[in-house]
Each structure stands twice: as structure tokens, then as C-alpha cells.
Amino acid sequence: MKRAWIVLIEGLFLLAILSAACSSSADVIPTTGPSPTPIVSSLAYVDIEGAGLTSLRCEECRAVEVTGVTGPDIVETPEGPFRLYGVFVAPEEENCVAESGDRLAELAGDSVRIEAGPLATDSAGTPIRYIFTANGDSIDELLIAEGLARRSSFEGQHNPWLLVTADNARRARSGCIWENFDSMFPGRTPRASGGIN
């Protein structure tokens, strides 16, 4: 019984940290309603009517029109390009570049929601944001969970959950990133961070 209380307290502590990190974003529209916070569970996806596909959600983040997708991780908008903050697809993973880009275009549709992280741009100067579907599901989380992208190395408020998601995808050998890992990197071990040893 004592162990159950400890696990419950640890879970509530993690939820409080994630809630605080999410509610301070500059790209969240202030409202009188609840702030956009992730639904934290032990599973990558929740199966609750109306709750959505992903644990990371931002239904109140600012909506932006999508004019196209470039490569596996850039959404084009009238405001300019936005690179997905939480994902990375290595250029040498050619089969994943096309597949991830196709899935990104499908998920983005005509409109996405954006949330800023601690960094404004990547090393090339491209603005980076966490990207959500028009309904508020995390595209970063979906691409990682489906094994179509790795978790990026950018430090951000959603990295702890994206690390869990990447580890689950790796263990399940999901998608083009993980299903052929052994043949692409013989003798190497995938790390939970999405990298290799």
C-alpha cells in the first residue's frame, strides 16, 4: 500500500511539472478556460471519448494555416516555415524521409496549432515549434510513436514524454526508424533517446 502512494505522488509531481511547463508558452492564446496541458498516462495513446489520439495535447494553441510540407519535419505557413521541435529524421534514413513527410502532410492538413519551446530557432535559423493537429493532437508524438521519426535533441518542455514515446516505439520496433534498425546499424544498440550506441 505504501508503494502505491509513492507511485501516485510521483505521478502527480510529474503532472504538476508538465502542467507548469505547458502553461507558460507564448504561442498559447489566453482564455478563461483550462490551460493546454498534456494528458499524462502510462500509455502513449488514450482511449477516452473525445480525449484525442495523443497524450500531449494543445487544443488552445494558436492555429496557423498550412500551405505545404517540406521534407519530413517542416510545415510551411504564410508566416514562414516551422520545423517540428520534437522530432528528427536523419537524411541517411531515406525510406523514412519520404514516409515521414507524407504522414506529416496528412496530419497537418490545412491547419495546425503551434506551441513554442525554449528555443526559437534551430542552428540553421528555421523557427521551431511543437506542432499539433487542428484538433490538438501532437504531431511530434504521433511521428515518434509510429516510428517515422526520432526524438530531437532540442531541450523542451515535452521532451520527457517524447522520450517515453520514443522508447516505446523502439521496443516495439515501430515504423521505418526501428523495424530495420539491426540491418542498418549491425552490432549497435538503439538508445531510448532515439540515438544509437
Contacts in CASP RR format, 6 or more apart in sequence:
PFRMAT RR
TARGET T0000
AUTHOR 0000-0000-0000
METHOD contacts of the structure
MODEL  1
MKRAWIVLIEGLFLLAILSAACSSSADVIPTTGPSPTPIVSSLAYVDIEG
AGLTSLRCEECRAVEVTGVTGPDIVETPEGPFRLYGVFVAPEEENCVAES
GDRLAELAGDSVRIEAGPLATDSAGTPIRYIFTANGDSIDELLIAEGLAR
RSSFEGQHNPWLLVTADNARRARSGCIWENFDSMFPGRTPRASGGIN
11 40 0 8 1.000
14 40 0 8 1.000
14 160 0 8 1.000
15 37 0 8 1.000
15 40 0 8 1.000
18 37 0 8 1.000
18 38 0 8 1.000
18 40 0 8 1.000
18 157 0 8 1.000
18 158 0 8 1.000
18 160 0 8 1.000
18 161 0 8 1.000
19 35 0 8 1.000
19 37 0 8 1.000
19 38 0 8 1.000
21 156 0 8 1.000
21 157 0 8 1.000
21 158 0 8 1.000
22 28 0 8 1.000
22 35 0 8 1.000
22 36 0 8 1.000
22 37 0 8 1.000
22 38 0 8 1.000
22 58 0 8 1.000
22 115 0 8 1.000
22 157 0 8 1.000
22 158 0 8 1.000
23 35 0 8 1.000
23 36 0 8 1.000
23 37 0 8 1.000
25 36 0 8 1.000
25 61 0 8 1.000
25 115 0 8 1.000
25 116 0 8 1.000
25 117 0 8 1.000
25 157 0 8 1.000
26 116 0 8 1.000
27 61 0 8 1.000
27 62 0 8 1.000
27 114 0 8 1.000
27 115 0 8 1.000
27 116 0 8 1.000
27 129 0 8 1.000
28 35 0 8 1.000
28 36 0 8 1.000
28 58 0 8 1.000
28 60 0 8 1.000
28 61 0 8 1.000
28 62 0 8 1.000
28 115 0 8 1.000
29 60 0 8 1.000
29 61 0 8 1.000
29 62 0 8 1.000
31 60 0 8 1.000
33 60 0 8 1.000
35 60 0 8 1.000
36 57 0 8 1.000
36 58 0 8 1.000
36 59 0 8 1.000
36 60 0 8 1.000
36 61 0 8 1.000
36 115 0 8 1.000
37 57 0 8 1.000
38 55 0 8 1.000
38 56 0 8 1.000
38 57 0 8 1.000
38 158 0 8 1.000
38 161 0 8 1.000
39 46 0 8 1.000
39 51 0 8 1.000
39 55 0 8 1.000
39 57 0 8 1.000
40 55 0 8 1.000
40 161 0 8 1.000
41 55 0 8 1.000
43 55 0 8 1.000
44 54 0 8 1.000
44 55 0 8 1.000
44 141 0 8 1.000
44 145 0 8 1.000
44 164 0 8 1.000
44 165 0 8 1.000
44 168 0 8 1.000
45 53 0 8 1.000
45 54 0 8 1.000
45 55 0 8 1.000
45 145 0 8 1.000
46 52 0 8 1.000
46 53 0 8 1.000
46 54 0 8 1.000
46 55 0 8 1.000
51 57 0 8 1.000
52 135 0 8 1.000
52 136 0 8 1.000
52 137 0 8 1.000
53 137 0 8 1.000
53 142 0 8 1.000
54 137 0 8 1.000
54 138 0 8 1.000
54 141 0 8 1.000
54 142 0 8 1.000
54 145 0 8 1.000
55 138 0 8 1.000
55 141 0 8 1.000
55 161 0 8 1.000
55 165 0 8 1.000
56 130 0 8 1.000
56 132 0 8 1.000
56 138 0 8 1.000
56 140 0 8 1.000
56 141 0 8 1.000
56 158 0 8 1.000
56 161 0 8 1.000
56 162 0 8 1.000
57 132 0 8 1.000
57 136 0 8 1.000
57 137 0 8 1.000
57 138 0 8 1.000
58 113 0 8 1.000
58 115 0 8 1.000
58 130 0 8 1.000
58 132 0 8 1.000
58 136 0 8 1.000
58 138 0 8 1.000
59 113 0 8 1.000
59 135 0 8 1.000
59 136 0 8 1.000
61 113 0 8 1.000
61 114 0 8 1.000
61 115 0 8 1.000
61 132 0 8 1.000
61 136 0 8 1.000
62 113 0 8 1.000
62 114 0 8 1.000
63 111 0 8 1.000
63 112 0 8 1.000
63 113 0 8 1.000
63 134 0 8 1.000
64 77 0 8 1.000
64 78 0 8 1.000
64 79 0 8 1.000
64 82 0 8 1.000
64 111 0 8 1.000
64 112 0 8 1.000
64 113 0 8 1.000
64 114 0 8 1.000
65 77 0 8 1.000
65 78 0 8 1.000
65 110 0 8 1.000
65 111 0 8 1.000
66 75 0 8 1.000
66 76 0 8 1.000
66 77 0 8 1.000
66 108 0 8 1.000
66 109 0 8 1.000
66 110 0 8 1.000
66 111 0 8 1.000
66 112 0 8 1.000
67 76 0 8 1.000
67 77 0 8 1.000
67 78 0 8 1.000
68 75 0 8 1.000
68 76 0 8 1.000
68 105 0 8 1.000
68 108 0 8 1.000
69 75 0 8 1.000
69 76 0 8 1.000
69 101 0 8 1.000
69 104 0 8 1.000
69 105 0 8 1.000
69 108 0 8 1.000
70 76 0 8 1.000
70 81 0 8 1.000
71 97 0 8 1.000
71 100 0 8 1.000
71 101 0 8 1.000
71 104 0 8 1.000
72 87 0 8 1.000
72 89 0 8 1.000
72 96 0 8 1.000
72 97 0 8 1.000
72 98 0 8 1.000
72 100 0 8 1.000
72 101 0 8 1.000
72 104 0 8 1.000
72 148 0 8 1.000
72 149 0 8 1.000
73 83 0 8 1.000
73 84 0 8 1.000
73 87 0 8 1.000
73 88 0 8 1.000
73 89 0 8 1.000
73 100 0 8 1.000
73 101 0 8 1.000
73 104 0 8 1.000
73 149 0 8 1.000
74 81 0 8 1.000
74 82 0 8 1.000
74 83 0 8 1.000
74 84 0 8 1.000
74 126 0 8 1.000
75 81 0 8 1.000
75 82 0 8 1.000
75 84 0 8 1.000
75 104 0 8 1.000
75 108 0 8 1.000
75 112 0 8 1.000
75 131 0 8 1.000
77 112 0 8 1.000
80 127 0 8 1.000
81 126 0 8 1.000
81 127 0 8 1.000
82 114 0 8 1.000
82 126 0 8 1.000
82 127 0 8 1.000
82 128 0 8 1.000
82 129 0 8 1.000
82 131 0 8 1.000
83 122 0 8 1.000
83 126 0 8 1.000
83 127 0 8 1.000
83 128 0 8 1.000
83 129 0 8 1.000
84 104 0 8 1.000
84 128 0 8 1.000
84 129 0 8 1.000
84 130 0 8 1.000
84 131 0 8 1.000
84 139 0 8 1.000
84 140 0 8 1.000
84 143 0 8 1.000
84 149 0 8 1.000
84 152 0 8 1.000
85 117 0 8 1.000
85 119 0 8 1.000
85 128 0 8 1.000
85 129 0 8 1.000
85 130 0 8 1.000
85 131 0 8 1.000
85 140 0 8 1.000
85 152 0 8 1.000
85 154 0 8 1.000
85 156 0 8 1.000
85 158 0 8 1.000
86 130 0 8 1.000
86 140 0 8 1.000
86 144 0 8 1.000
86 151 0 8 1.000
86 152 0 8 1.000
86 154 0 8 1.000
86 156 0 8 1.000
86 158 0 8 1.000
86 159 0 8 1.000
86 162 0 8 1.000
87 100 0 8 1.000
87 140 0 8 1.000
87 143 0 8 1.000
87 144 0 8 1.000
87 149 0 8 1.000
87 150 0 8 1.000
87 151 0 8 1.000
87 152 0 8 1.000
88 149 0 8 1.000
88 150 0 8 1.000
88 151 0 8 1.000
88 152 0 8 1.000
88 153 0 8 1.000
89 96 0 8 1.000
89 97 0 8 1.000
89 100 0 8 1.000
89 148 0 8 1.000
89 149 0 8 1.000
89 150 0 8 1.000
89 177 0 8 1.000
90 96 0 8 1.000
90 150 0 8 1.000
91 97 0 8 1.000
93 176 0 8 1.000
93 177 0 8 1.000
93 184 0 8 1.000
95 176 0 8 1.000
95 180 0 8 1.000
96 147 0 8 1.000
96 148 0 8 1.000
96 149 0 8 1.000
96 175 0 8 1.000
96 176 0 8 1.000
96 177 0 8 1.000
99 148 0 8 1.000
99 176 0 8 1.000
100 143 0 8 1.000
100 148 0 8 1.000
100 149 0 8 1.000
100 176 0 8 1.000
101 148 0 8 1.000
103 142 0 8 1.000
103 143 0 8 1.000
103 146 0 8 1.000
103 148 0 8 1.000
104 139 0 8 1.000
104 143 0 8 1.000
107 133 0 8 1.000
107 137 0 8 1.000
107 139 0 8 1.000
107 142 0 8 1.000
107 143 0 8 1.000
108 131 0 8 1.000
108 133 0 8 1.000
108 139 0 8 1.000
109 133 0 8 1.000
109 134 0 8 1.000
110 134 0 8 1.000
111 134 0 8 1.000
112 131 0 8 1.000
112 132 0 8 1.000
112 133 0 8 1.000
112 134 0 8 1.000
112 139 0 8 1.000
113 131 0 8 1.000
113 132 0 8 1.000
113 133 0 8 1.000
113 134 0 8 1.000
113 136 0 8 1.000
114 129 0 8 1.000
114 130 0 8 1.000
114 131 0 8 1.000
114 132 0 8 1.000
115 129 0 8 1.000
115 130 0 8 1.000
115 132 0 8 1.000
116 129 0 8 1.000
116 130 0 8 1.000
117 128 0 8 1.000
117 129 0 8 1.000
117 130 0 8 1.000
117 156 0 8 1.000
117 157 0 8 1.000
118 155 0 8 1.000
118 156 0 8 1.000
118 157 0 8 1.000
119 128 0 8 1.000
119 154 0 8 1.000
119 155 0 8 1.000
119 156 0 8 1.000
120 127 0 8 1.000
120 128 0 8 1.000
121 127 0 8 1.000
121 128 0 8 1.000
122 128 0 8 1.000
122 154 0 8 1.000
128 154 0 8 1.000
130 138 0 8 1.000
130 140 0 8 1.000
130 158 0 8 1.000
131 138 0 8 1.000
131 139 0 8 1.000
131 140 0 8 1.000
132 138 0 8 1.000
132 139 0 8 1.000
133 139 0 8 1.000
138 158 0 8 1.000
140 149 0 8 1.000
140 158 0 8 1.000
140 162 0 8 1.000
141 158 0 8 1.000
141 161 0 8 1.000
141 162 0 8 1.000
141 165 0 8 1.000
143 149 0 8 1.000
144 150 0 8 1.000
144 151 0 8 1.000
144 162 0 8 1.000
144 165 0 8 1.000
144 166 0 8 1.000
144 169 0 8 1.000
145 165 0 8 1.000
145 168 0 8 1.000
145 169 0 8 1.000
145 174 0 8 1.000
146 169 0 8 1.000
146 174 0 8 1.000
146 175 0 8 1.000
147 169 0 8 1.000
147 174 0 8 1.000
147 175 0 8 1.000
147 176 0 8 1.000
147 177 0 8 1.000
147 178 0 8 1.000
148 175 0 8 1.000
148 176 0 8 1.000
148 177 0 8 1.000
149 177 0 8 1.000
150 166 0 8 1.000
150 177 0 8 1.000
150 194 0 8 1.000
150 195 0 8 1.000
151 159 0 8 1.000
151 162 0 8 1.000
151 163 0 8 1.000
151 165 0 8 1.000
151 166 0 8 1.000
151 193 0 8 1.000
151 194 0 8 1.000
153 193 0 8 1.000
163 192 0 8 1.000
163 193 0 8 1.000
166 192 0 8 1.000
166 193 0 8 1.000
166 194 0 8 1.000
167 192 0 8 1.000
168 174 0 8 1.000
169 175 0 8 1.000
169 177 0 8 1.000
169 178 0 8 1.000
170 178 0 8 1.000
170 181 0 8 1.000
170 190 0 8 1.000
170 192 0 8 1.000
170 194 0 8 1.000
172 178 0 8 1.000
173 179 0 8 1.000
173 181 0 8 1.000
178 190 0 8 1.000
181 190 0 8 1.000
185 196 0 8 1.000
188 196 0 8 1.000
188 197 0 8 1.000
189 196 0 8 1.000
189 197 0 8 1.000
190 196 0 8 1.000
190 197 0 8 1.000
191 197 0 8 1.000
END
